[in-house]
Amino acid sequence: MGTRSERNKTNPDLGVLSGRLLFAIQQELFATLAAQGFGDLHPRHGAVLAYVDVEGVRATELSRLSGQHKQVIGTMIDELEALGYVERRPDPADRRAKLVCPTERGQAQMRAADKIMASIQDRHARRLGREAFAQFKATFIDVTEHQRRRQHP
């Protein structure tokens, strides 16, 4: 059977493998963002930044999409607001609710991050072949969504 360390070197489980991928992508993404003038961001901010759109998103929706607890998301929103990336605005559909909206700086960061992520994905698609990469991504999405549906409240 071997030790856990040996298994995770030669036959990593889905958690180890997805963690390795996440950390490697975060490292490249945030290092490149820093080189482009967004050095005040940290990987933890991705729980908000990955899901914010120009029209705005409620914090409860950011929590659901990211899988992070709403208090964690609230802290990230506070940090990003202090850094000038997002602002809270009244939701036109419900004036009691707030939307988290990107500022101009936030939109610039979103455009930069989109280009960086497209470049990362394109590099892998060229390396594996576009069809193989598309199939890998479709399968990865399926496994991820299936696992998320199994989460207990």
C-alpha positions, 0 to 999 in steps of 0.5 A: 500500500505504501505511505501517504507521502509515497501515494501522493507523489505517484498517485495523488488523490483528487484533493491533492491534485486539485490543490496542486493545480490551484496553488500553481495557477494562483502562484502564476496568476498573482505573480503576473498580476503583481508585475502588472501593478496589482501587487496588493492582491493575495490569492485569498482575494480570489474567492471574491475577484473570480466571481465579481462582475461589472453589474455587481453580485450580492455577497451571499451569491459570492459565498455560494459560488466560491464555496466560502463561508459568508463571514470569510467573503465579508472580510474579503470584500472589506479588504478589497474595498479598502484596497480600492477594487470593489465598492458596495452599492444598493441593489436596485432590485432590493434597496435593503441589499447591497451589490459588490461592484468592481471599481475602475481599478477592479475592472482593470484587474479583472481584464488583466486576470482574464488575459492571464488565465486565457494565456495559461489555458491556451498554453495547456491547450497547445501542449495537450492538443486543443481537443484533449484539453477541451475534453479534460476541462469538460470532465474536470467541470463534471467531476467538480460539479458532481462533488459540489452537489454531494456537499452536506450543509 
